[in-house]
Amino acid sequence: MKSLEDQMKRLYRQKDNVLVYLDQKADSKFWDQQWESNKTKFKKPFPKNSYVSDVTKKYLKKDSIVIEGGCGRANHVYSLQNNNFKCIGIDFAENTVNSINKEYPDLDVRLGDIRKLDIDSDSIDGYWSLGVIEHFYDGYYEIAKEIKRVLKQGGYLFLTFPTMNYLRNTKARFGIYENLTPQTEVENFYQYCLDSDETIEYFESLGMKLVKKSYMDGYKGLKDESPEFLRKYLQLIYDSNHLFAKIVKYAITKTMSWYCGHSCLIIFRKI
């Protein structure tokens, strides 16, 4: 089965070196539908530990206050809380938030706009943004300023988004992507694939210090950028839970994420 992103039209915008994904508007209604259709993946019990909680423990002490902006079904909120962090989940998908509040009343999940947080300034120790900032057509600048505002001095931002990796940059350089033109209809905008260097430069201009950058999801990045004849076989492996498929995915992700990682994790510290 093709992934949602794989079915979308992708256009290259040269002026800021991004890919623009079209054909599905990523509004609150869309995310309510997505989380509802995938609800079975997030049924109890939530995982007590996750990649998110493991990374957070390397940088923040127990009882630190952490926001996840754009928390979806709140599985990471649960994991962070289970690891002794005080986590606040924020999402603008109203039905999803209401469902979480009903099913998991012990979790602090709030309806809100991450561009205008109802959170005191300089009050948060950590902020997770997992594949969120790329979904705003006008850019992530309001989000970034709010993150900077609510973080304490010395607080950490953990940021992930689809990135213009080496493979995508090479394809763009050789004109393999169709170009976005001023006449292109962008009403059904889904997401950007962002230039990580430009994103880092912007957050640094706000007073955030780069701590770490790493590439992730190398198998997905390779699959999504492969020719159609090869992609269908890579998709079969991607969807499989067979031991052989797991080994292939792990090996490619481990060895090739630096080259074709679909997304990146960037960690900043507010100075």
N, C-alpha and C positions, 0 to 999 in steps of 0.2 A: 504494500500500500504506500502510495506516495505521501510524503509529509505535506502539511499545509503550505510551507514555504516553497517546496519543490514545485507546486502547482501554480505558483504565482509568476507574474511577469516581472522581470528584473531589468531595470534600466540604469545606465551609468551616468552620473552627474559629475562632469569633469572638474568644475570649478572648486569643489570641496572634496573630491575623491571619495564619493559614496555610491553605493548601490541603493536604488529605490525599489522597494517591493510594492507592487500594485495589485488590485483586484479584490481586496478584502479590507474594509475599514475597521480598524482596531479600536472601536469605541466601547463604552461600558456594556452595551447590549451584547456585543460580540463576545466579550470576556465572560459575561454571565452564561451565555450559551456554551462556550468552550469548557468552562469549569463544570457545568452541569453534565455535559456529554462525557466528560472524563472523570466523573465523580467516583466511579468504582476504583480508580487508581489511588484515591486518597481516603478510602474508608479506614476506620480504626482497625488496628492500631497504627497511628502515625509512627514513622521511624524515630526512635529515641535519639539517635545520632545521625548526622548527615555531614556531607562535605562542608556545608555552611557552618555548622556548630564546630567542626574540627578546626577550620580556619580561624574562626572567631576566638577560640581558646588560645591561639598562639599570640594574640595581640591584646586581648582584654581580660580583665580579672572577673571572677565570679561576682554576681550582683550588678554588673555593669548594665546600663540601660541601652537597649539596642532597638532601632526601628528597622522594620522591613517595609520599604516603600513599594507598593504594588505586590502585596503578599498572596494574592490569589486564594487558593484553598487553605493556606496557612500551615502547610506541613513544616515549613522551616521555622515558623513562629513556635510551633510545638517543640521542635527539636532544640531550639535555643532556650526555651523555657525549661525543658527537661535537663539542660546542662547548666542550670542555675544562673541564666541571664534573665533580666527583666525585659521582655520583648513586647513591643507594640507593633502590630500589623496594621497597615493602612492600605485600603483599596477603594477604587471608585465604582466597582461593580456591585450595585446595591443588593441584588438578590443573593449574590455570593456571600457578602458580608453578613446579611441577615441569617443565611443558612449556617454559617460558621458560629455566629453568636448563639444560635439555637442548639446546635449539635455539640459545641465545645465551649460552654459558658466560662470555663476557667481561662480561656485564652483572651488576651486583650487585643481584639481586632476591631478596628474602627472604620467607618465610612468617611472618606476624605479625599482631598485633591492634593497630590504630592507637590503641586506647584504653589500651593498655599496651605501650609501645614498649621494645624491648630496645636502647635507645640511651642513651648517657651524657647527663647533664644539661649544658646550656650548651655543646654540641659541634657544632651544626649552623648553617650560615650561612643556609640558605633552606629553605622547606617549601612544596611544592605540594600543594594539595588540590583536585582537579578533579571536581566533581560527586559528592562522597562524603558530606559531613556530613549531607545531607538524608535519607539512607537509614536512619537510626537512630531508631526510634520513641520511645525514651526521651530523645532529644535528643543534641546534639553537645557537651555540656559536658565529658565525660571526654576527648573528642578534643581539645578546645580547650586544656584544662589540660596535656595531654601535649605539644602543639605548643609551648606557652609554655615548658614545662620543658626541652625539648631544644634550643630555639633559643638561640644566643648573644645577649648584649646587642648590639643593633644589627642582629640578624638579621631577615630578611624572611619574612612569610607571604603566599603568593599563593593566594587562596581563591575558588572559584567554586561557585555553587549556583543552582537555579531560584528566581526571586524574585517577590514580589508587586509587579509593576510597576504603573504608573498605570492601565493597562487592567484588570488583574485587580482592583485596589483599587476601581475604579469599579463593576465587575460585582458585587463583594462588597457594596458600599454600597447597591446597588439590589436586593439579594436574589436575584440571578440564579443563584447557586450553591445547591445543597441544603446545609443545615446538618448538621454532625456533631453527634450527640446522645450522651449518656452510654450509650445502649443500642446504639450502632452497633458492629457486629462489626469489629474491627481486626486480626484474626489475620493476614490477608494484606496487611499494610502494605507498600507499596513505597517511597514517599518523601513528603517535604514540599516544598511551595513556600513558602520562608521569607520573613519580613519582614526586609529588609536592614537597616533602621534598628535593629531590635531585636538583630540579629546583631552589628552594629557595636558597639552599646552593651555587649553582653556581653564581646566581645573586649577592648574598651577597659577594662573593669572588671578584666581580668586583667593590665593593664599593657602593652597593645599600642596603638600610636599609628596612627591612620588616615593613610595616605599617599595613596591614590587609590581612587575608586569609579567604575566604568563599567558600562554595560549592554551586553549581547551578544545575539546571535541574535534580532534583531528580526523576521526573517521567520518563524521558528518560533513566536515569541510571538504574532504576529498570526494565524498559521494555527491554532494550538491554541485560541485564544480566539474564533475567528470562528463564526458560526452554521453549522449542519451543511450547509446548501445551498451555502454558499460554501467551506467547509473542504475539500470533496472536490476542488474545482478548484485551491485553493491547495496541496493535497497533491500533485497531479499535477506542479505546477511545482517543488515541494520535492524530489520524487524524480527530476526530469529533469536531465540533463547537457547539454541543448541550450543553445546560446549565449544565446538569448533568455531562457531560464529563469535562467541564471546572472546575466544583467544585471538581471532583475527582483529576484532574491533579494539581490543586492549593493546595489541602489538602496534597497530597503525596509530592509534591515539598517542601511545607512549613515545613513539619514534618520529612521528611526522607532524605533531601539533604545531611545532615551531614554524612549519612551512605552510600548512593548510588548515590550521585550527579554525573552526567555524566562529568561535567567540574567544574573548580574552577576559581575564580577571585582572583588574587594576586596583591596587590598594594605595590609598592616600592617607596622610596624616595632616590634620589641621594645625597650622603653625601660627 
